[in-house]
């Protein structure tokens, strides 16, 4: 039986996928000043590197990056996984309706309870189950 990725690993994979998507959108990137875009992608790359090292202290940078994606690339803002908005929190929560925030709060409570019991918690599976209710 496969062990689900940790909460952090799951969100890191989502963030990496989002990074790859934006990187692939060369037509969008050319619309912006090249220097400004390069700095943005460098900061995004820095965030990924920090999270890959296990540095969870830079959630503010993640909030800033996601909010900038929404502002810079409104054409692809819908591609941001909702889980990432919750994971980084703060200003990102402004882009989530109250009902969705309530669902994510419930998921976090279930995750905390599972961790207290020493159980593995499959965030993705739990989220999918909650959404089907």
Backbone as JSON Lines, residues from 0, in Angstrom:
{"i":0,"aa":"X","n":[0.85,-1.18,0.0],"ca":[0.0,0.0,0.0],"c":[0.89,1.24,0.0]}
{"i":1,"aa":"X","n":[0.58,2.16,-0.87],"ca":[1.37,3.38,-0.96],"c":[1.03,4.33,0.18]}
{"i":2,"aa":"X","n":[2.07,4.93,0.73],"ca":[1.86,5.94,1.76],"c":[1.58,7.26,1.06]}
{"i":3,"aa":"X","n":[0.52,7.95,1.48],"ca":[0.25,9.25,0.85],"c":[1.36,10.25,1.17]}
{"i":4,"aa":"X","n":[1.55,11.22,0.3],"ca":[2.58,12.23,0.59],"c":[2.19,13.0,1.85]}
{"i":5,"aa":"X","n":[3.19,13.53,2.52],"ca":[2.9,14.36,3.69],"c":[2.17,15.62,3.23]}
{"i":6,"aa":"X","n":[1.59,16.31,4.17],"ca":[0.88,17.56,3.9],"c":[1.8,18.52,3.15]}
{"i":7,"aa":"X","n":[3.02,18.64,3.62],"ca":[4.0,19.53,2.99],"c":[4.37,19.04,1.59]}
{"i":8,"aa":"X","n":[4.66,17.75,1.44],"ca":[5.05,17.2,0.14],"c":[3.93,17.37,-0.89]}
{"i":9,"aa":"X","n":[2.71,17.17,-0.46],"ca":[1.56,17.32,-1.35],"c":[1.49,18.75,-1.9]}
{"i":10,"aa":"X","n":[1.62,19.73,-1.02],"ca":[1.53,21.13,-1.44],"c":[2.76,21.56,-2.23]}
{"i":11,"aa":"X","n":[3.91,21.02,-1.9],"ca":[5.12,21.31,-2.68],"c":[4.96,20.82,-4.11]}
{"i":12,"aa":"X","n":[4.36,19.64,-4.29],"ca":[4.14,19.11,-5.64],"c":[3.15,20.01,-6.41]}
{"i":13,"aa":"X","n":[2.11,20.49,-5.74],"ca":[1.17,21.41,-6.39],"c":[1.87,22.7,-6.8]}
{"i":14,"aa":"X","n":[2.73,23.21,-5.92],"ca":[3.44,24.44,-6.2],"c":[4.41,24.26,-7.37]}
{"i":15,"aa":"X","n":[5.09,23.12,-7.41],"ca":[6.01,22.83,-8.51],"c":[5.25,22.76,-9.83]}
{"i":16,"aa":"X","n":[4.09,22.13,-9.82],"ca":[3.27,22.04,-11.03],"c":[2.82,23.43,-11.49]}
{"i":17,"aa":"X","n":[2.43,24.27,-10.56],"ca":[2.03,25.64,-10.9],"c":[3.22,26.4,-11.49]}
{"i":18,"aa":"X","n":[4.38,26.24,-10.89],"ca":[5.61,26.88,-11.4],"c":[5.86,26.45,-12.85]}
{"i":19,"aa":"X","n":[5.77,25.15,-13.09],"ca":[6.01,24.62,-14.43],"c":[4.99,25.17,-15.43]}
{"i":20,"aa":"X","n":[3.74,25.29,-15.0],"ca":[2.69,25.84,-15.86],"c":[2.99,27.27,-16.24]}
{"i":21,"aa":"X","n":[3.38,28.07,-15.27],"ca":[3.67,29.48,-15.55],"c":[4.91,29.6,-16.43]}
{"i":22,"aa":"X","n":[5.91,28.81,-16.13],"ca":[7.13,28.82,-16.94],"c":[6.81,28.49,-18.4]}
{"i":23,"aa":"X","n":[5.87,27.58,-18.61],"ca":[5.51,27.15,-19.97],"c":[4.69,28.2,-20.72]}
{"i":24,"aa":"X","n":[4.16,29.16,-20.01],"ca":[3.31,30.18,-20.63],"c":[4.17,31.31,-21.19]}
{"i":25,"aa":"X","n":[5.03,31.0,-22.11],"ca":[5.96,32.0,-22.62],"c":[5.26,33.19,-23.26]}
{"i":26,"aa":"X","n":[4.14,32.98,-23.88],"ca":[3.42,34.1,-24.5],"c":[2.97,35.09,-23.44]}
{"i":27,"aa":"X","n":[2.53,34.6,-22.31],"ca":[2.12,35.48,-21.23],"c":[3.32,36.21,-20.64]}
{"i":28,"aa":"X","n":[4.41,35.5,-20.52],"ca":[5.6,36.09,-19.91],"c":[6.13,37.24,-20.76]}
{"i":29,"aa":"X","n":[6.0,37.13,-22.06],"ca":[6.5,38.18,-22.94],"c":[5.68,39.46,-22.84]}
{"i":30,"aa":"X","n":[4.46,39.36,-22.32],"ca":[3.62,40.54,-22.19],"c":[4.13,41.48,-21.09]}
{"i":31,"aa":"X","n":[4.87,40.95,-20.19],"ca":[5.38,41.73,-19.07],"c":[6.8,42.2,-19.37]}
{"i":32,"aa":"X","n":[7.24,43.18,-18.62],"ca":[8.63,43.59,-18.77],"c":[9.51,42.39,-18.43]}
{"i":33,"aa":"X","n":[10.44,42.11,-19.3],"ca":[11.26,40.92,-19.14],"c":[11.99,40.89,-17.8]}
{"i":34,"aa":"X","n":[12.57,42.01,-17.4],"ca":[13.32,42.06,-16.14],"c":[12.4,41.8,-14.95]}
{"i":35,"aa":"X","n":[11.23,42.4,-14.97],"ca":[10.27,42.21,-13.9],"c":[9.86,40.74,-13.81]}
{"i":36,"aa":"X","n":[9.63,40.12,-14.94],"ca":[9.24,38.73,-14.97],"c":[10.36,37.82,-14.48]}
{"i":37,"aa":"X","n":[11.58,38.12,-14.87],"ca":[12.71,37.31,-14.41],"c":[12.84,37.35,-12.89]}
{"i":38,"aa":"X","n":[12.68,38.53,-12.32],"ca":[12.75,38.65,-10.86],"c":[11.63,37.87,-10.18]}
{"i":39,"aa":"X","n":[10.44,37.93,-10.76],"ca":[9.31,37.19,-10.22],"c":[9.6,35.69,-10.23]}
{"i":40,"aa":"X","n":[10.07,35.18,-11.36],"ca":[10.34,33.74,-11.47],"c":[11.51,33.34,-10.56]}
{"i":41,"aa":"X","n":[12.47,34.22,-10.36],"ca":[13.57,33.93,-9.43],"c":[13.04,33.79,-8.01]}
{"i":42,"aa":"X","n":[12.12,34.68,-7.63],"ca":[11.52,34.6,-6.29],"c":[10.7,33.32,-6.14]}
{"i":43,"aa":"X","n":[10.0,32.96,-7.19],"ca":[9.2,31.72,-7.18],"c":[10.14,30.53,-7.02]}
{"i":44,"aa":"X","n":[11.23,30.52,-7.78],"ca":[12.22,29.46,-7.69],"c":[12.82,29.39,-6.29]}
{"i":45,"aa":"X","n":[13.08,30.55,-5.7],"ca":[13.61,30.62,-4.33],"c":[12.64,30.0,-3.34]}
{"i":46,"aa":"X","n":[11.36,30.28,-3.5],"ca":[10.34,29.7,-2.63],"c":[10.35,28.18,-2.74]}
{"i":47,"aa":"X","n":[10.38,27.67,-3.95],"ca":[10.43,26.22,-4.14],"c":[11.65,25.61,-3.47]}
{"i":48,"aa":"X","n":[12.8,26.24,-3.65],"ca":[14.04,25.72,-3.05],"c":[13.94,25.69,-1.53]}
{"i":49,"aa":"X","n":[13.4,26.74,-0.94],"ca":[13.26,26.8,0.52],"c":[12.32,25.71,1.02]}
{"i":50,"aa":"X","n":[11.21,25.53,0.33],"ca":[10.25,24.52,0.76],"c":[10.81,23.11,0.54]}
{"i":51,"aa":"X","n":[11.59,22.91,-0.51],"ca":[12.2,21.6,-0.74],"c":[13.21,21.25,0.35]}
{"i":52,"aa":"X","n":[13.85,22.27,0.91],"ca":[14.8,22.05,2.01],"c":[14.07,21.8,3.33]}
{"i":53,"aa":"X","n":[12.75,22.0,3.32],"ca":[11.99,21.8,4.54],"c":[11.81,23.07,5.34]}
{"i":54,"aa":"X","n":[12.14,24.22,4.75],"ca":[11.98,25.51,5.42],"c":[10.55,25.98,5.25]}
{"i":55,"aa":"X","n":[9.76,25.81,6.28],"ca":[8.34,26.17,6.23],"c":[8.11,27.59,6.75]}
{"i":56,"aa":"X","n":[9.16,28.32,7.04],"ca":[9.03,29.62,7.67],"c":[8.71,30.74,6.68]}
{"i":57,"aa":"X","n":[8.75,30.46,5.41],"ca":[8.57,31.53,4.44],"c":[7.2,31.5,3.78]}
{"i":58,"aa":"X","n":[6.17,31.31,4.59],"ca":[4.82,31.27,4.04],"c":[4.41,32.64,3.49]}
{"i":59,"aa":"X","n":[4.97,33.71,4.04],"ca":[4.65,35.04,3.53],"c":[5.07,35.17,2.07]}
{"i":60,"aa":"X","n":[6.24,34.64,1.73],"ca":[6.7,34.69,0.33],"c":[5.73,33.91,-0.55]}
{"i":61,"aa":"X","n":[5.25,32.79,-0.07],"ca":[4.27,32.01,-0.83],"c":[2.99,32.79,-1.05]}
{"i":62,"aa":"X","n":[2.53,33.47,0.0],"ca":[1.33,34.32,-0.13],"c":[1.56,35.38,-1.19]}
{"i":63,"aa":"X","n":[2.7,36.03,-1.11],"ca":[3.03,37.11,-2.05],"c":[3.07,36.58,-3.49]}
{"i":64,"aa":"X","n":[3.69,35.44,-3.67],"ca":[3.82,34.88,-5.02],"c":[2.45,34.52,-5.59]}
{"i":65,"aa":"X","n":[1.61,33.86,-4.8],"ca":[0.29,33.48,-5.31],"c":[-0.56,34.72,-5.62]}
{"i":66,"aa":"X","n":[-0.49,35.71,-4.76],"ca":[-1.25,36.95,-5.02],"c":[-0.73,37.66,-6.27]}
{"i":67,"aa":"X","n":[0.58,37.59,-6.48],"ca":[1.15,38.19,-7.7],"c":[0.72,37.43,-8.95]}
{"i":68,"aa":"X","n":[0.6,36.11,-8.84],"ca":[0.14,35.33,-9.99],"c":[-1.26,35.8,-10.38]}
{"i":69,"aa":"X","n":[-2.11,35.97,-9.38],"ca":[-3.48,36.4,-9.65],"c":[-3.47,37.79,-10.31]}
{"i":70,"aa":"X","n":[-2.6,38.67,-9.84],"ca":[-2.52,40.02,-10.4],"c":[-1.81,40.04,-11.76]}
{"i":71,"aa":"X","n":[-0.72,39.29,-11.9],"ca":[0.09,39.34,-13.12],"c":[-0.49,38.5,-14.26]}
{"i":72,"aa":"X","n":[-1.05,37.37,-13.91],"ca":[-1.51,36.4,-14.91],"c":[-2.99,36.07,-14.69]}
{"i":73,"aa":"X","n":[-3.88,37.05,-14.77],"ca":[-5.29,36.76,-14.5],"c":[-5.86,35.68,-15.45]}
{"i":74,"aa":"X","n":[-5.24,35.52,-16.62],"ca":[-5.69,34.51,-17.57],"c":[-5.48,33.09,-17.04]}
{"i":75,"aa":"X","n":[-4.53,32.92,-16.15],"ca":[-4.27,31.57,-15.65],"c":[-4.47,31.46,-14.13]}
{"i":76,"aa":"X","n":[-5.01,32.5,-13.53],"ca":[-5.22,32.48,-12.08],"c":[-6.1,31.3,-11.67]}
{"i":77,"aa":"X","n":[-7.01,30.92,-12.56],"ca":[-7.9,29.79,-12.26],"c":[-7.14,28.46,-12.16]}
{"i":78,"aa":"X","n":[-5.9,28.43,-12.61],"ca":[-5.09,27.21,-12.53],"c":[-4.43,27.02,-11.16]}
{"i":79,"aa":"X","n":[-4.49,28.04,-10.32],"ca":[-3.9,27.91,-8.97],"c":[-4.76,26.93,-8.18]}
{"i":80,"aa":"X","n":[-4.17,25.85,-7.73],"ca":[-4.95,24.91,-6.93],"c":[-5.45,25.59,-5.66]}
{"i":81,"aa":"X","n":[-6.71,25.38,-5.36],"ca":[-7.32,25.98,-4.18],"c":[-6.56,25.58,-2.92]}
{"i":82,"aa":"X","n":[-6.02,24.37,-2.92],"ca":[-5.25,23.89,-1.77],"c":[-4.07,24.81,-1.46]}
{"i":83,"aa":"X","n":[-3.46,25.38,-2.49],"ca":[-2.32,26.28,-2.26],"c":[-2.76,27.57,-1.61]}
{"i":84,"aa":"X","n":[-3.92,28.07,-2.0],"ca":[-4.42,29.29,-1.36],"c":[-4.59,29.05,0.14]}
{"i":85,"aa":"X","n":[-5.13,27.89,0.49],"ca":[-5.31,27.55,1.91],"c":[-3.96,27.34,2.6]}
{"i":86,"aa":"X","n":[-3.08,26.61,1.95],"ca":[-1.77,26.28,2.54],"c":[-0.99,27.53,2.92]}
{"i":87,"aa":"X","n":[-0.98,28.51,2.03],"ca":[-0.23,29.73,2.33],"c":[-1.03,30.72,3.16]}
{"i":88,"aa":"X","n":[-2.34,30.66,3.09],"ca":[-3.2,31.48,3.96],"c":[-3.01,32.97,3.76]}
{"i":89,"aa":"X","n":[-3.2,33.71,4.85],"ca":[-3.01,35.17,4.82],"c":[-3.82,35.83,3.72]}
{"i":90,"aa":"X","n":[-3.16,36.64,2.92],"ca":[-3.83,37.37,1.84],"c":[-4.46,36.44,0.81]}
{"i":91,"aa":"X","n":[-3.97,35.23,0.69],"ca":[-4.54,34.28,-0.28],"c":[-5.99,33.94,0.06]}
{"i":92,"aa":"X","n":[-6.33,34.03,1.33],"ca":[-7.69,33.68,1.75],"c":[-8.73,34.66,1.21]}
{"i":93,"aa":"X","n":[-8.3,35.84,0.79],"ca":[-9.23,36.8,0.19],"c":[-9.81,36.29,-1.12]}
{"i":94,"aa":"X","n":[-9.17,35.3,-1.71],"ca":[-9.63,34.75,-2.99],"c":[-10.47,33.48,-2.81]}
{"i":95,"aa":"X","n":[-10.83,33.2,-1.56],"ca":[-11.64,32.01,-1.26],"c":[-12.96,32.45,-0.62]}
{"i":96,"aa":"X","n":[-14.08,31.87,-1.06],"ca":[-15.35,32.19,-0.4],"c":[-15.39,31.56,1.0]}
{"i":97,"aa":"X","n":[-16.23,32.12,1.84],"ca":[-16.34,31.65,3.23],"c":[-16.65,30.16,3.32]}
{"i":98,"aa":"X","n":[-17.52,29.66,2.45],"ca":[-17.88,28.24,2.5],"c":[-16.67,27.35,2.25]}
{"i":99,"aa":"X","n":[-15.83,27.78,1.34],"ca":[-14.63,27.01,1.02],"c":[-13.65,27.06,2.2]}
{"i":100,"aa":"X","n":[-13.51,28.2,2.81],"ca":[-12.64,28.33,3.98],"c":[-13.12,27.41,5.09]}
{"i":101,"aa":"X","n":[-14.43,27.33,5.28],"ca":[-15.0,26.45,6.3],"c":[-14.63,25.0,6.03]}
{"i":102,"aa":"X","n":[-14.7,24.59,4.75],"ca":[-14.32,23.21,4.4],"c":[-12.85,22.94,4.71]}
{"i":103,"aa":"X","n":[-12.0,23.89,4.38],"ca":[-10.57,23.7,4.64],"c":[-10.26,23.7,6.13]}
{"i":104,"aa":"X","n":[-10.99,24.48,6.9],"ca":[-10.81,24.45,8.35],"c":[-11.16,23.07,8.9]}
{"i":105,"aa":"X","n":[-12.23,22.49,8.39],"ca":[-12.63,21.15,8.81],"c":[-11.55,20.13,8.44]}
{"i":106,"aa":"X","n":[-11.01,20.24,7.24],"ca":[-9.92,19.35,6.83],"c":[-8.72,19.48,7.76]}
{"i":107,"aa":"X","n":[-8.35,20.72,8.1],"ca":[-7.22,20.93,9.01],"c":[-7.49,20.3,10.38]}
{"i":108,"aa":"X","n":[-8.72,20.4,10.85],"ca":[-9.06,19.78,12.13],"c":[-8.91,18.26,12.05]}
{"i":109,"aa":"X","n":[-9.39,17.66,10.96],"ca":[-9.24,16.21,10.78],"c":[-7.77,15.81,10.7]}
{"i":110,"aa":"X","n":[-6.99,16.62,10.01],"ca":[-5.55,16.34,9.9],"c":[-4.87,16.4,11.26]}
{"i":111,"aa":"X","n":[-5.21,17.41,12.05],"ca":[-4.62,17.56,13.39],"c":[-5.02,16.38,14.28]}
{"i":112,"aa":"X","n":[-6.26,15.96,14.19],"ca":[-6.72,14.81,14.99],"c":[-5.98,13.54,14.6]}
{"i":113,"aa":"X","n":[-5.81,13.33,13.3],"ca":[-5.09,12.15,12.82],"c":[-3.64,12.18,13.29]}
{"i":114,"aa":"X","n":[-3.01,13.33,13.23],"ca":[-1.62,13.45,13.67],"c":[-1.5,13.21,15.17]}
{"i":115,"aa":"X","n":[-2.48,13.67,15.95],"ca":[-2.48,13.42,17.4],"c":[-2.53,11.93,17.69]}
{"i":116,"aa":"X","n":[-3.27,11.2,16.87],"ca":[-3.39,9.75,17.06],"c":[-2.21,9.0,16.44]}
{"i":117,"aa":"X","n":[-1.32,9.73,15.78],"ca":[-0.17,9.11,15.14],"c":[-0.51,8.43,13.83]}
{"i":118,"aa":"X","n":[-1.62,8.82,13.24],"ca":[-2.06,8.21,11.99],"c":[-1.62,9.05,10.8]}
{"i":119,"aa":"X","n":[-1.51,8.39,9.66],"ca":[-1.21,9.07,8.42],"c":[-2.5,9.7,7.91]}
{"i":120,"aa":"X","n":[-2.4,10.91,7.42],"ca":[-3.57,11.61,6.9],"c":[-3.35,11.91,5.43]}
{"i":121,"aa":"X","n":[-4.26,11.43,4.6],"ca":[-4.18,11.67,3.16],"c":[-5.02,12.89,2.85]}
{"i":122,"aa":"X","n":[-4.36,14.04,2.76],"ca":[-5.04,15.32,2.56],"c":[-5.89,15.31,1.29]}
{"i":123,"aa":"X","n":[-5.31,14.85,0.2],"ca":[-6.03,14.87,-1.08],"c":[-7.28,14.0,-1.03]}
{"i":124,"aa":"X","n":[-7.15,12.82,-0.5],"ca":[-8.3,11.92,-0.41],"c":[-9.38,12.5,0.5]}
{"i":125,"aa":"X","n":[-8.98,13.04,1.64],"ca":[-9.94,13.62,2.57],"c":[-10.67,14.81,1.94]}
{"i":126,"aa":"X","n":[-9.94,15.62,1.2],"ca":[-10.55,16.77,0.53],"c":[-11.57,16.3,-0.5]}
{"i":127,"aa":"X","n":[-11.2,15.28,-1.27],"ca":[-12.12,14.77,-2.29],"c":[-13.37,14.19,-1.65]}
{"i":128,"aa":"X","n":[-13.21,13.47,-0.55],"ca":[-14.37,12.92,0.16],"c":[-15.28,14.02,0.69]}
{"i":129,"aa":"X","n":[-14.69,15.05,1.22],"ca":[-15.47,16.16,1.76],"c":[-16.23,16.89,0.66]}
{"i":130,"aa":"X","n":[-15.63,17.01,-0.5],"ca":[-16.28,17.72,-1.62],"c":[-17.43,16.91,-2.21]}
{"i":131,"aa":"X","n":[-17.42,15.59,-2.04],"ca":[-18.49,14.78,-2.6],"c":[-19.72,14.76,-1.7]}
{"i":132,"aa":"X","n":[-19.6,15.28,-0.51],"ca":[-20.74,15.28,0.42],"c":[-21.74,16.33,0.04]}
